[in-house]
Amino acid sequence: MKHALTISFGWLNGSESAELARDKFKRLLEADLGFQFSPDFRKRFPQIPIENWYEKAAQLETVLKQVIAEHGTPS
């Protein structure tokens, strides 16, 4: 997919902290940005076309900052 944002849910695992962050990230992306993900999102690397997120870039940044503030960055 050209010009897409890839969400690396499949990479965010291996520790309780990473998995909690992944699940919160997914919930916020759905609630705050209106994205939808499949039930098996934990194994996936969904791609979101640029036209579905570029106008929501500020909201996306806020979601990322919120998840990082609560859970930190993966090590």
C-alpha positions as CSV (number, residue, x, y, z in Angstrom):
1,M,0.0,0.0,0.0
2,K,1.5,3.3,-1.1
3,H,1.7,6.1,1.5
4,A,0.3,4.2,4.4
5,L,0.9,4.3,8.1
6,T,1.8,0.8,9.5
7,I,0.7,0.1,13.1
8,S,3.1,-2.6,14.4
9,F,0.7,-4.3,16.8
10,G,2.4,-7.6,16.0
11,W,5.7,-6.3,17.4
12,L,4.3,-4.9,20.6
13,N,4.5,-8.1,22.8
14,G,6.8,-10.1,24.9
15,S,6.2,-8.3,28.2
16,E,3.1,-7.3,30.2
17,S,4.0,-3.6,29.8
18,A,4.3,-3.9,26.0
19,E,1.0,-5.8,25.7
20,L,-0.8,-3.3,27.9
21,A,0.6,-0.4,25.8
22,R,-0.4,-2.2,22.6
23,D,-4.0,-2.8,23.8
24,K,-4.4,0.8,25.1
25,F,-2.9,2.1,21.8
26,K,-5.5,0.1,19.8
27,R,-8.4,1.3,22.1
28,L,-7.4,5.0,21.7
29,L,-6.9,4.7,18.0
30,E,-10.4,3.4,17.7
31,A,-12.0,5.8,20.2
32,D,-10.2,9.0,19.3
33,L,-9.5,8.6,15.6
34,G,-12.2,6.2,14.5
35,F,-9.9,3.5,13.2
36,Q,-11.1,-0.1,13.2
37,F,-9.0,-3.2,13.6
38,S,-9.6,-6.9,13.3
39,P,-10.2,-9.1,16.4
40,D,-6.7,-10.7,15.9
41,F,-5.0,-7.3,15.8
42,R,-2.4,-8.5,18.3
43,K,-0.7,-10.5,15.5
44,R,-1.1,-7.9,12.8
45,F,0.7,-5.0,11.2
46,P,-2.3,-3.1,9.8
47,Q,-1.7,-0.4,7.2
48,I,-3.8,2.8,7.3
49,P,-3.9,4.7,4.0
50,I,-2.7,8.3,4.3
51,E,-6.0,9.8,3.3
52,N,-7.5,8.1,6.5
53,W,-5.0,9.7,8.9
54,Y,-3.1,12.7,7.7
55,E,-5.8,15.2,8.7
56,K,-5.8,13.5,12.1
57,A,-2.0,13.7,12.6
58,A,-2.3,16.0,15.7
59,Q,-4.8,13.5,17.3
60,L,-2.5,10.6,16.4
61,E,0.4,12.5,18.1
62,T,-1.7,13.0,21.2
63,V,-2.6,9.3,21.4
64,L,1.1,8.3,21.0
65,K,2.2,10.7,23.7
66,Q,-0.5,9.4,26.0
67,V,0.5,5.8,25.6
68,I,4.2,6.6,26.0
69,A,3.5,8.7,29.1
70,E,1.6,5.9,30.7
71,H,3.7,2.9,29.5
72,G,7.0,4.2,28.4
73,T,8.8,3.2,25.2
74,P,9.6,-0.4,24.2
75,S,13.1,-1.5,25.2
